[in-house]
């Protein structure tokens, strides 16, 4: 009878570490092969959030030999009721990374939850070590994970926006490095507290929206060389939202799904009945749970631009315009007030002071199909559904949404300026290596929370302007709206008892 070969996480790490002692005799590349990383050099990572985006990114991240996913966490145990961009994308991604074309064949729907994350981790490492690996712990409560898992070095946070601040602050106070999806928080007070906690604790941090954008560097060069004169306006537009948005809270009360901890999912948000319209990827549209299209996509486009152009301050002011909704009751049409969710589409205008290398300028954000007027210089052309435009007093630059492939207008100017030059490659550098190296070396990554203040305040101020429906003048140092006292309430939230920050 064959004995079942099963090892725990600690046994796996210990045995591999003992084997690494042979390095004094045998070269590392002979012992472990190309790209081998000693277990003692690996980054032990806890993965918090096993929904669709969490699992999608886990499939790629787990193949990195420089880290070891040692624990997963999600208030949902397992279900197939998730919402995603494709019906089989998550399933197929897991099949590919596990080398198992039949994984999930019995599922009807889109899978997710901590059990799926744990299974993915343990099956992948079992395959790599050719043994049955059972060393990944699973929790429904991140607080229990942080208390019990003493050997983790870092956490990756892949939860809805309303939990970002609470989890990242708790992890940093435990001395853990933190990598997180955008935004840092969906309330200004919480975002500033996240940044200050990162500063005080000195841990390494990384906001995943960071990337190097060669197009932004070229735009900076063209502005400095005077090809569009003095910069006056920056425009950025997105086709988001691509999820349903509502104008009022649901009134029906379906049962909470089995093995789903609704109270933990709510976190700091005050109690309310469970409803599927709040969860999965549709959380983004709610003021309580998300931060709107500008947070979902604006971080990707604006943060690299802010860093490249040297935009180091928050806006002086913001004003916003959103779509309105109407309804008919008893044959009478009337407007529907909405202070619970972002509008279907909006425009936000921000004003900025002079920066070190830029004059004072205005920034315009558009979503839901809105976009700026088509420049006359495009002739019969039209603006793409997503894009970016820089307007000076002597010319314009248009580019892709994240400043890809910038182009001077008119085309004759572009041909003249770029004569004999090769445009930069369009691909962006958003490699996980940046934050993994920073965490292992206990340094700050180029996507550190400490650099994200100006773009974070800009994006969250846009949400406040939408809710207040007035032009707001903003004092960043005091975190205060100076011309509308009532709008300051939107910088905070009402906390559920026991979840105060």
C-alpha positions as CSV (number, residue, x, y, z in Angstrom):
1,X,0.0,0.0,0.0
2,X,1.4,3.4,-0.9
3,X,1.7,6.0,1.8
4,X,-0.1,9.3,1.0
5,X,2.6,12.1,0.6
6,X,1.1,15.1,2.4
7,X,3.0,18.1,3.8
8,X,2.0,21.2,5.6
9,X,3.1,24.7,4.7
10,X,5.6,24.8,7.6
11,X,7.0,21.3,6.7
12,X,7.3,22.4,3.1
13,X,9.2,25.5,4.0
14,X,11.4,23.8,6.6
15,X,12.3,20.9,4.3
16,X,13.1,23.3,1.5
17,X,15.2,25.5,3.8
18,X,17.2,22.5,4.9
19,X,17.9,21.5,1.4
20,X,19.1,25.0,0.7
21,X,22.0,24.4,3.1
22,X,23.6,22.5,0.3
23,X,24.2,25.8,-1.4
24,X,27.6,25.8,0.4
25,X,28.6,22.9,-1.8
26,X,26.3,22.9,-4.8
27,X,25.6,26.1,-6.8
28,X,22.0,27.4,-6.4
29,X,21.3,27.2,-10.1
30,X,22.2,23.5,-10.0
31,X,20.1,22.7,-6.9
32,X,17.0,24.7,-7.8
33,X,17.3,25.4,-11.5
34,X,17.0,28.8,-13.3
35,X,15.0,31.4,-11.3
36,X,15.2,29.4,-8.1
37,X,14.4,31.4,-5.0
38,X,15.3,30.0,-1.6
39,X,12.3,29.6,0.8
40,X,13.9,32.0,3.2
41,X,14.0,34.7,0.5
42,X,10.4,34.3,-0.5
43,X,7.8,36.9,0.5
44,X,5.0,35.3,2.6
45,X,1.8,36.8,1.3
46,X,-1.8,36.8,2.7
47,X,-4.4,37.2,0.1
48,X,-7.5,39.1,1.3
49,X,-10.4,39.0,-1.2
50,X,-11.1,36.0,-3.4
51,X,-13.8,37.4,-5.7
52,X,-13.4,37.5,-9.5
53,X,-10.7,40.1,-9.7
54,X,-8.9,38.6,-6.7
55,X,-8.8,35.2,-8.3
56,X,-7.9,36.5,-11.7
57,X,-4.9,38.2,-10.4
58,X,-4.0,35.3,-8.1
59,X,-3.7,33.1,-11.2
60,X,-0.9,35.3,-12.5
61,X,0.7,36.2,-9.1
62,X,1.0,32.6,-7.8
63,X,3.4,31.7,-10.6
64,X,6.0,34.2,-9.3
65,X,8.7,32.2,-7.5
66,X,9.6,35.2,-5.3
67,X,6.6,34.9,-3.1
68,X,4.5,32.3,-1.4
69,X,0.7,32.7,-0.8
70,X,0.3,31.3,2.7
71,X,-3.2,32.4,3.6
72,X,-6.5,33.5,2.0
73,X,-9.5,35.4,3.3
74,X,-13.0,36.2,2.2
75,X,-16.4,36.5,4.0
76,X,-17.8,34.2,1.3
77,X,-16.8,30.5,1.7
78,X,-17.7,29.4,-1.9
79,X,-20.4,30.2,-4.4
80,X,-21.0,30.4,-8.2
81,X,-23.1,33.5,-8.2
82,X,-20.4,36.0,-9.0
83,X,-20.6,38.7,-11.7
84,X,-17.7,39.1,-14.1
85,X,-16.7,40.4,-17.5
86,X,-17.0,36.9,-19.1
87,X,-18.9,33.7,-18.2
88,X,-15.9,31.4,-18.2
89,X,-12.9,33.7,-17.7
90,X,-12.2,32.8,-14.0
91,X,-12.7,29.1,-14.6
92,X,-10.4,29.1,-17.6
93,X,-7.7,31.1,-15.9
94,X,-7.6,28.6,-13.0
95,X,-7.6,25.7,-15.5
96,X,-4.6,27.2,-17.2
97,X,-2.5,27.9,-14.1
98,X,-3.3,24.4,-12.7
99,X,-2.8,22.7,-16.0
100,X,-6.2,21.0,-15.5
101,X,-8.6,21.3,-18.4
102,X,-11.4,19.9,-16.3
103,X,-11.2,22.1,-13.2
104,X,-14.6,23.4,-12.3
105,X,-16.5,21.3,-14.8
106,X,-19.4,20.8,-12.4
107,X,-19.8,24.5,-11.7
108,X,-22.9,26.3,-13.0
109,X,-22.0,30.0,-12.9
110,X,-19.0,32.0,-12.0
111,X,-17.0,30.6,-9.0
112,X,-15.4,32.5,-6.1
113,X,-14.8,32.6,-2.4
114,X,-12.1,31.6,0.0
115,X,-12.4,27.9,-0.6
116,X,-11.7,28.5,-4.3
117,X,-8.7,30.6,-3.4
118,X,-7.4,27.9,-1.0
119,X,-7.9,25.2,-3.5
120,X,-6.1,27.2,-6.2
121,X,-3.1,27.8,-3.9
122,X,-2.8,24.3,-2.6
123,X,-3.2,22.6,-6.0
124,X,-0.7,24.9,-7.6
125,X,2.0,24.3,-5.0
126,X,1.2,20.6,-5.0
127,X,1.8,20.5,-8.7
128,X,5.1,22.5,-8.3
129,X,6.4,20.3,-5.5
130,X,5.0,17.0,-6.8
131,X,3.4,16.3,-3.4
132,X,0.1,17.0,-1.7
133,X,0.5,20.5,-0.2
134,X,-2.0,21.5,2.5
135,X,-0.3,24.6,3.9
136,X,-2.7,27.4,3.0
137,X,-4.9,28.7,5.8
138,X,-8.3,30.2,5.1
139,X,-10.3,32.8,7.1
140,X,-13.6,34.6,6.7
141,X,-12.4,37.5,9.0
142,X,-9.2,39.4,8.1
143,X,-8.8,40.4,11.7
144,X,-8.4,36.8,12.8
145,X,-6.0,36.2,10.0
146,X,-3.8,39.2,11.1
147,X,-3.9,38.0,14.7
148,X,-3.0,34.3,14.0
149,X,-0.8,34.3,11.0
150,X,2.5,35.5,12.6
151,X,4.8,34.6,9.7
152,X,3.2,36.6,6.9
153,X,5.3,39.5,5.5
154,X,2.6,41.3,3.5
155,X,-1.0,41.3,2.5
156,X,-2.7,41.9,-0.9
157,X,-6.1,43.5,-0.5
158,X,-8.7,42.7,-3.3
159,X,-11.9,43.6,-1.5
160,X,-14.6,46.2,-2.3
161,X,-13.6,49.8,-1.8
162,X,-15.3,50.4,1.5
163,X,-13.0,47.9,3.2
164,X,-9.7,49.1,1.8
165,X,-8.8,51.6,4.5
166,X,-9.8,49.4,7.4
167,X,-7.9,46.3,6.3
168,X,-4.8,48.2,5.1
169,X,-4.5,50.2,8.4
170,X,-5.0,47.0,10.5
171,X,-2.3,45.3,8.4
172,X,0.2,48.2,8.6
173,X,-0.3,48.4,12.4
174,X,0.8,44.8,12.5
175,X,3.9,45.7,10.6
176,X,2.8,44.1,7.4
177,X,3.6,45.5,3.9
178,X,0.5,46.2,1.9
179,X,-0.4,46.1,-1.8
180,X,-3.9,47.1,-2.7
181,X,-6.2,47.8,-5.6
182,X,-7.5,51.3,-6.1
183,X,-8.7,53.4,-4.3
184,X,-6.9,53.7,-1.0
185,X,-10.4,54.4,0.5
186,X,-13.7,55.7,-0.6
187,X,-13.8,58.5,2.1
188,X,-11.3,61.3,2.2
189,X,-10.7,61.0,6.0
190,X,-9.9,57.3,5.6
191,X,-7.6,57.8,2.6
192,X,-5.6,60.4,4.5
193,X,-5.4,58.1,7.5
194,X,-4.1,55.3,5.3
195,X,-1.3,57.5,4.0
196,X,-0.4,58.8,7.5
197,X,-0.4,55.2,8.9
198,X,2.0,54.2,6.1
199,X,4.2,57.1,7.0
200,X,4.2,56.4,10.7
201,X,4.7,52.6,10.5
202,X,7.3,52.8,7.8
203,X,6.1,49.6,6.1
204,X,6.4,49.3,2.3
205,X,3.2,49.9,0.3
206,X,2.0,49.8,-3.2
207,X,-1.1,51.0,-5.0
208,X,-1.7,48.7,-8.0
209,X,-2.9,51.5,-10.3
210,X,0.7,52.7,-10.7
211,X,2.5,52.1,-14.0
212,X,5.1,53.7,-16.1
213,X,3.6,55.4,-19.1
214,X,6.0,56.4,-21.9
215,X,3.3,58.5,-23.6
216,X,3.0,60.7,-20.6
217,X,6.8,61.4,-20.6
218,X,6.5,62.4,-24.3
219,X,3.6,64.7,-23.5
220,X,5.6,66.3,-20.7
221,X,8.4,66.9,-23.2
222,X,6.1,68.5,-25.8
223,X,4.6,70.8,-23.2
224,X,8.1,71.8,-22.0
225,X,9.2,72.5,-25.6
226,X,6.2,74.8,-26.1
227,X,4.5,72.8,-28.9
228,X,1.0,73.6,-27.6
229,X,1.9,76.9,-25.9
230,X,0.8,77.3,-22.3
231,X,-1.1,74.4,-21.0
232,X,-4.7,75.3,-20.0
233,X,-6.7,72.1,-19.8
234,X,-6.4,68.4,-19.4
235,X,-9.3,66.2,-20.4
236,X,-9.8,62.5,-19.6
237,X,-12.8,60.4,-20.5
238,X,-13.9,56.9,-19.9
239,X,-16.7,54.6,-21.2
240,X,-17.3,53.4,-17.6
241,X,-19.6,52.5,-15.8
242,X,-20.0,49.1,-17.5
243,X,-22.0,47.8,-14.6
244,X,-25.6,48.4,-13.6
245,X,-26.2,51.6,-11.5
246,X,-29.3,52.3,-9.3
247,X,-30.9,55.5,-8.1
248,X,-32.2,54.2,-4.8
249,X,-31.6,51.4,-2.3
250,X,-33.4,48.1,-3.0
251,X,-36.5,47.5,-0.9
252,X,-36.9,43.8,-1.2
253,X,-34.9,41.5,1.2
254,X,-33.7,38.3,-0.3
255,X,-32.1,35.8,2.0
256,X,-28.4,36.0,2.7
257,X,-26.7,33.3,0.7
258,X,-25.4,30.2,2.6
259,X,-21.8,30.5,3.9
260,X,-21.7,34.3,3.2
261,X,-21.0,36.5,6.2
262,X,-22.9,39.6,5.3
263,X,-21.9,41.5,8.5
264,X,-18.2,41.0,7.7
265,X,-18.8,42.1,4.1
266,X,-20.5,45.3,5.4
267,X,-17.6,46.0,7.6
268,X,-17.7,49.7,8.8
269,X,-20.9,50.5,6.8
270,X,-24.0,50.8,9.0
271,X,-26.4,47.8,9.1
272,X,-28.8,47.2,6.2
273,X,-30.5,44.1,4.7
274,X,-28.4,42.0,2.3
275,X,-29.1,42.5,-1.4
276,X,-27.1,41.1,-4.4
277,X,-27.3,44.6,-6.0
278,X,-24.6,45.7,-3.5
279,X,-22.1,42.9,-3.9
280,X,-19.8,41.4,-6.5
281,X,-18.5,43.9,-9.1
282,X,-21.6,46.2,-8.9
283,X,-20.5,47.6,-5.6
284,X,-18.6,50.3,-7.4
285,X,-21.6,52.4,-8.2
286,X,-22.8,52.9,-4.6
287,X,-21.5,55.9,-2.5
288,X,-21.3,53.6,0.6
289,X,-19.4,50.8,-1.0
290,X,-17.6,52.1,-4.1
291,X,-16.1,55.3,-5.4
292,X,-17.5,55.5,-8.9
293,X,-16.0,55.3,-12.4
294,X,-13.5,58.0,-11.6
295,X,-11.9,55.8,-8.9
296,X,-12.3,52.6,-10.9
297,X,-10.5,53.9,-14.0
298,X,-9.2,57.4,-13.2
299,X,-6.4,56.0,-11.0
300,X,-5.0,54.2,-14.0
301,X,-5.0,57.2,-16.2
302,X,-4.4,60.1,-13.8
303,X,-1.9,58.8,-11.3
304,X,0.9,58.0,-13.8
305,X,0.1,61.4,-15.4
306,X,0.3,63.2,-12.0
307,X,3.6,61.5,-11.2
308,X,5.1,62.2,-14.7
309,X,4.0,65.8,-15.0
310,X,4.8,66.6,-11.4
311,X,1.2,67.4,-10.2
312,X,2.0,67.4,-6.5
313,X,-1.0,69.2,-5.0
314,X,-4.7,68.6,-4.5
315,X,-7.2,70.7,-6.5
316,X,-8.2,74.1,-5.3
317,X,-11.8,73.5,-6.3
318,X,-14.2,71.0,-7.9
319,X,-17.7,71.1,-9.5
320,X,-19.6,68.3,-11.1
321,X,-22.6,67.6,-13.3
322,X,-24.4,64.3,-13.3
323,X,-27.3,62.8,-15.2
324,X,-30.7,63.0,-13.6
325,X,-33.4,60.4,-13.3
326,X,-37.1,60.7,-13.5
327,X,-40.1,58.4,-12.8
328,X,-43.8,58.4,-13.4
329,X,-46.2,57.8,-10.5
330,X,-50.0,58.0,-11.0
331,X,-49.4,59.4,-14.5
332,X,-47.2,62.3,-13.1
333,X,-43.6,62.6,-14.1
334,X,-41.2,63.8,-11.4
335,X,-37.5,63.8,-10.6
336,X,-35.9,61.1,-8.5
337,X,-33.5,62.5,-5.8
338,X,-30.4,60.3,-5.6
339,X,-27.8,60.5,-2.8
340,X,-27.0,56.8,-2.7
341,X,-25.3,56.1,-6.0
342,X,-23.1,57.7,-8.6
343,X,-25.0,59.0,-11.7
344,X,-25.1,57.1,-15.0
345,X,-22.7,59.7,-16.4
346,X,-21.0,62.8,-15.2
347,X,-18.5,65.6,-15.9
348,X,-16.2,66.9,-13.1
349,X,-14.1,70.0,-13.4
350,X,-11.1,70.6,-11.1
351,X,-8.9,73.7,-10.8
352,X,-5.2,73.4,-9.9
353,X,-2.7,75.9,-8.8
354,X,0.6,76.4,-10.6
355,X,2.9,73.3,-10.2
356,X,6.7,73.3,-10.3
357,X,6.8,72.6,-14.1
358,X,3.2,73.5,-15.1
359,X,1.1,76.7,-15.0
360,X,-2.3,76.7,-13.3
361,X,-4.7,74.5,-15.2
362,X,-8.1,72.8,-15.2
363,X,-8.6,69.0,-15.3
364,X,-11.9,67.6,-16.7
365,X,-13.1,64.1,-16.0
366,X,-16.0,62.5,-18.1
367,X,-17.6,59.1,-17.8
368,X,-20.7,57.2,-19.0
369,X,-20.2,58.2,-22.6
370,X,-19.6,61.9,-22.0
371,X,-16.5,63.5,-23.7
372,X,-15.2,66.9,-24.6
373,X,-16.0,68.6,-27.9
374,X,-14.2,67.2,-30.9
375,X,-11.3,69.6,-31.7
376,X,-11.6,71.4,-35.0
377,X,-8.1,70.2,-35.9
378,X,-9.5,66.6,-36.2
379,X,-11.6,67.7,-39.2
380,X,-14.0,64.9,-40.0
381,X,-12.5,62.7,-37.3
382,X,-14.1,61.9,-34.0
383,X,-12.8,61.3,-30.5
384,X,-12.5,57.7,-29.4
385,X,-14.9,56.4,-26.7
386,X,-12.0,56.7,-24.2
387,X,-9.1,59.1,-24.3
388,X,-7.1,62.0,-23.0
389,X,-6.5,65.5,-24.4
390,X,-4.2,68.4,-23.5
391,X,-5.3,71.9,-24.6
392,X,-2.8,74.8,-24.7
393,X,-3.2,78.3,-26.0
394,X,-1.4,77.3,-29.2
395,X,-2.3,73.7,-29.8
396,X,-3.6,70.4,-28.6
397,X,-2.4,66.8,-27.9
398,X,-4.8,63.8,-28.1
399,X,-3.9,60.4,-26.7
400,X,-5.4,57.1,-25.6
401,X,-7.2,56.9,-22.2
402,X,-4.0,56.3,-20.3
403,X,-2.0,58.6,-22.5
404,X,-1.0,56.0,-25.0
405,X,0.2,57.1,-28.5
406,X,0.0,60.8,-28.0
407,X,-0.4,62.9,-31.1
408,X,0.0,66.6,-31.7
409,X,-2.8,68.4,-33.6
410,X,-2.9,69.1,-36.4
411,X,-1.2,66.1,-38.0
412,X,1.1,68.5,-39.9
413,X,2.6,69.6,-36.6
414,X,3.0,66.1,-35.4
415,X,4.9,65.2,-38.6
416,X,7.1,68.2,-38.2
417,X,8.0,67.6,-34.6
418,X,8.5,63.9,-34.9
419,X,10.5,64.0,-38.1
420,X,13.1,61.3,-38.0
421,X,12.1,60.2,-34.5
422,X,10.5,56.9,-33.4
423,X,7.5,57.2,-31.1
424,X,7.9,55.4,-27.7
425,X,6.5,51.9,-27.3
426,X,2.9,51.9,-26.1
427,X,3.1,49.1,-23.6
428,X,3.1,50.1,-19.9
429,X,5.3,48.7,-17.2
430,X,3.1,47.6,-14.3
431,X,5.2,44.6,-13.3
432,X,4.5,43.0,-9.9
433,X,8.3,42.9,-9.5
434,X,8.4,46.5,-8.4
435,X,6.4,46.0,-5.2
436,X,7.7,42.5,-4.5
437,X,11.3,43.8,-4.6
438,X,10.4,46.8,-2.5
439,X,8.7,44.5,0.1
440,X,11.5,42.1,0.3
441,X,14.1,44.9,0.6
442,X,11.9,47.0,2.9
443,X,12.0,50.0,0.7
444,X,9.2,52.1,-0.9
445,X,8.0,51.1,-4.3
446,X,7.4,53.7,-7.1
447,X,3.7,53.1,-6.4
448,X,4.0,53.8,-2.7
449,X,0.9,55.2,-0.8
450,X,3.2,58.1,0.2
451,X,3.1,59.3,-3.4
452,X,-0.7,58.9,-3.9
453,X,-2.0,61.8,-1.9
454,X,-2.7,64.3,-4.7
455,X,-4.5,61.9,-7.1
456,X,-6.4,60.3,-4.2
457,X,-7.7,63.7,-3.0
458,X,-8.6,64.7,-6.6
459,X,-10.6,61.6,-7.3
460,X,-12.5,61.5,-3.9
461,X,-13.2,65.3,-4.1
462,X,-14.9,64.6,-7.4
463,X,-17.3,62.3,-5.6
464,X,-18.0,64.9,-2.9
465,X,-18.7,67.5,-5.6
466,X,-21.2,65.1,-7.3
467,X,-23.1,64.6,-4.0
468,X,-23.1,68.3,-2.9
469,X,-24.2,69.4,-6.4
470,X,-22.3,72.7,-5.9
471,X,-18.9,74.2,-6.8
472,X,-16.6,73.4,-3.9
473,X,-13.5,75.2,-2.7
474,X,-11.1,72.8,-1.0
475,X,-8.4,73.3,1.6
476,X,-6.3,70.1,1.5
477,X,-4.2,70.8,4.6
478,X,-7.3,71.1,6.8
479,X,-9.3,68.6,4.7
480,X,-12.2,71.1,4.6
481,X,-14.6,72.6,2.1
482,X,-14.3,76.3,2.8
483,X,-17.4,77.6,0.9
484,X,-20.0,74.9,1.8
485,X,-19.9,73.6,5.3
486,X,-22.5,71.0,4.7
487,X,-20.4,69.2,2.0
488,X,-17.7,68.3,4.6
489,X,-19.9,65.5,5.9
490,X,-19.1,63.6,2.8
491,X,-15.4,63.3,3.8
492,X,-16.5,60.8,6.6
493,X,-18.9,58.0,7.0
494,X,-21.2,56.9,9.9
495,X,-19.4,53.8,11.3
496,X,-21.0,50.7,12.5
497,X,-20.3,50.1,16.2
498,X,-17.0,48.3,16.7
499,X,-15.7,49.4,13.3
500,X,-14.7,53.0,14.0
501,X,-11.5,54.4,12.5
